[in-house]
Amino acid sequence: MEETLTLRPIAHIRTQFSEKFGIPRQSGLVAELLARVVFEKEYRIQEAFRGIEEFSHLWLLWQFTESHGWSPTVRPPRLGGNQRVGVFATRSPFRPNPIGLSCVKLEKVEYDGVDGPMLLVRGADLLDGTPIFDVKPYVPLADCRPEAAGSFSDRHREDHLEVEFPKALLEKVPEELRAALIGVLSQDPRPSYQNDPERVYGMAFAGLEVKFSVEDKTLHVRKVEY
């Protein structure tokens, strides 16, 4: 007899991303990105968080809410979007079960306030409002494998863009968000198969619309609008 597993969110994450475009392709790539993991009321029990601050990093298990259906092969962005590999050899959202896995840095636990306990984390690669199914500690003894091979991801480890951000436009961004935004832009939000220097892209970030173009290895910010 087939067993049915029912998952329900224990929390939701609050991030600066209201749209998929621009979200880093992996967790931890932009350490300046701050996010809050806000738990459902029934899990806001201080005892459930006892000892968590002794860990520097956490695993988040979450749901891909913007993808529907799955495909046996997918086109990873890092391979230019024109080479197919098996879905189980990628972290594509188009999976049999839409479950994501992210490693984030635990900044602190906020016990006070109406939403406490709440986790303040760095480096999340999640859409604002994403449901969280579980939180587990990252254990270096078991989780860190320095000798591990990363296939095509290893070949793009150092990929990044220089960001040319005019001072007048940068000043439109709240000071505490500037480093995070520059970090996101440096990761090149464009689809890998698009390389038109004349094309202007728009990215939503923290209530702003950031317009940019890319020429060679430099991203030029053109507009910042509210």
C-alpha positions in Angstrom: 0.0 0.0 0.0 1.4 3.4 -1.0 2.0 5.7 1.9 1.1 9.4 1.6 3.4 11.9 3.1 1.8 15.3 4.0 4.2 18.2 4.3 3.1 21.5 5.7 5.2 24.7 6.2 6.7 25.4 9.6 7.8 28.8 8.5 8.1 31.3 5.6 11.1 33.3 4.7 11.2 37.1 4.1 13.7 38.2 1.5 14.3 41.2 -0.9 13.1 39.2 -3.9 9.5 39.6 -5.1 10.3 37.9 -8.4 12.5 35.0 -9.5 14.7 37.0 -11.8 17.8 38.1 -10.0 17.7 35.5 -7.2 21.3 34.0 -6.8 21.4 30.6 -8.5 22.8 29.0 -5.3 22.7 29.8 -1.6 25.8 31.4 0.0 26.9 33.2 -3.2 25.9 36.7 -1.8 26.7 36.7 1.9 25.4 40.3 2.2 21.8 39.2 1.6 19.9 39.2 4.9 16.6 37.3 5.3 14.3 36.3 8.2 12.8 32.9 8.8 9.4 33.6 10.4 7.8 30.5 12.0 4.2 29.6 12.2 2.7 30.4 15.6 2.6 26.7 16.8 6.4 26.5 16.3 7.3 29.7 18.1 8.5 27.9 21.2 11.8 28.9 22.6 12.7 25.4 23.7 12.6 24.3 20.0 15.6 26.6 19.3 17.7 25.6 22.3 21.3 25.1 21.2 20.8 26.3 17.6 23.1 29.3 18.1 26.0 27.0 18.6 25.8 26.3 14.9 27.1 28.8 12.4 25.1 27.5 9.4 21.8 25.9 8.8 20.1 23.9 6.1 16.7 25.1 4.9 14.3 22.6 3.2 11.7 24.5 1.2 9.2 24.5 -1.6 9.6 25.7 -5.2 6.4 27.7 -5.4 6.9 29.1 -8.9 7.7 25.9 -10.8 5.1 23.4 -12.0 5.7 19.9 -13.3 9.0 18.2 -13.9 11.3 17.2 -16.8 13.8 14.3 -17.0 16.3 16.7 -18.5 16.9 20.4 -18.0 19.2 23.2 -19.2 21.4 24.5 -16.4 22.0 28.3 -16.8 25.7 27.8 -16.2 25.9 25.7 -19.3 24.5 28.5 -21.4 21.0 27.2 -21.5 21.6 25.1 -24.6 22.9 21.8 -23.1 20.7 19.3 -21.4 21.6 17.2 -18.4 19.5 14.9 -16.2 17.4 16.7 -13.6 18.9 14.6 -10.8 22.3 16.0 -11.8 21.1 19.6 -11.2 19.3 21.7 -8.7 16.7 22.7 -11.2 13.3 23.6 -9.7 11.5 21.4 -12.3 11.6 18.3 -10.1 9.2 15.4 -9.3 8.8 16.9 -5.9 9.3 20.7 -5.8 11.7 20.7 -2.8 14.7 23.0 -2.5 17.7 22.8 -0.2 19.8 25.8 0.9 22.7 26.4 3.3 22.5 29.7 5.1 24.6 31.4 7.7 22.8 31.9 11.0 23.3 35.6 12.0 21.2 35.4 15.2 18.0 34.3 16.8 15.6 37.1 17.5 13.6 36.0 20.5 11.7 39.3 21.2 8.8 40.7 19.2 5.5 39.3 18.1 7.1 37.0 15.6 9.8 35.6 17.9 11.7 33.4 18.0 12.8 34.2 14.4 16.0 33.4 12.5 18.1 36.1 10.9 20.2 34.4 8.2 22.6 35.4 5.4 23.0 34.1 1.9 19.5 32.8 1.2 18.5 32.2 -2.5 14.8 32.2 -1.9 11.8 34.1 -3.2 10.0 36.3 -0.6 7.3 34.2 1.2 8.8 30.8 0.3 7.4 28.1 2.6 10.0 26.4 4.8 9.4 22.7 5.6 12.3 22.2 8.0 15.5 23.7 9.5 18.5 21.5 10.3 22.0 22.4 11.5 24.9 22.3 9.1 27.4 19.8 10.6 30.9 20.3 9.1 32.1 16.9 10.2 29.4 15.2 8.1 28.4 17.9 5.5 31.7 19.2 4.4 33.5 17.2 1.7 36.5 19.2 0.4 37.4 16.5 -2.0 34.0 16.4 -3.7 33.7 17.0 -7.4 31.2 19.6 -8.6 30.9 18.9 -12.3 30.0 21.9 -14.4 29.5 24.1 -11.3 33.3 23.9 -10.6 34.0 25.3 -14.0 32.0 28.5 -13.2 33.2 28.9 -9.6 34.9 32.3 -10.3 32.3 33.7 -12.7 31.2 37.2 -11.9 30.8 40.6 -13.4 32.2 44.0 -12.5 29.4 46.3 -11.5 29.5 49.9 -12.7 27.0 51.7 -10.4 26.8 55.5 -10.8 26.9 57.3 -7.5 23.6 59.2 -8.1 21.8 55.9 -8.7 23.5 54.1 -5.8 22.3 56.8 -3.4 18.7 55.8 -4.3 19.3 52.4 -2.6 19.1 52.3 1.2 22.6 52.2 2.5 22.1 48.9 4.3 21.1 47.2 1.1 23.8 48.5 -1.3 26.4 45.8 -0.8 23.7 43.0 -1.1 22.4 44.5 -4.4 25.9 44.9 -5.9 26.6 41.3 -4.9 23.4 40.1 -6.6 24.2 42.0 -9.8 27.8 40.7 -9.8 26.4 37.2 -10.1 24.9 38.1 -13.5 21.1 37.7 -13.2 20.7 37.3 -17.0 19.9 33.9 -18.6 23.3 32.6 -19.7 22.2 32.3 -23.4 21.5 36.1 -23.6 24.4 38.3 -24.5 23.1 41.4 -26.2 24.9 44.5 -24.9 22.1 46.7 -26.1 19.4 44.9 -24.1 18.3 46.5 -20.9 17.1 44.2 -18.1 14.8 45.0 -15.2 15.2 43.4 -11.7 13.0 43.8 -8.7 14.9 44.2 -5.4 13.6 45.4 -2.1 10.8 47.4 -3.6 13.1 48.9 -6.3 13.2 48.3 -10.0 16.9 48.2 -11.1 17.6 48.6 -14.8 20.9 47.4 -16.2 22.8 46.2 -19.3 25.9 44.0 -19.7 28.8 44.5 -22.0 31.7 42.1 -21.9 32.4 41.5 -18.2 30.9 44.7 -16.9 27.3 45.3 -15.7 26.2 48.9 -16.1 23.3 50.1 -13.9 21.1 52.4 -16.0 18.2 53.3 -13.7 16.9 52.8 -10.2 13.2 53.4 -9.8 10.7 53.1 -7.0 
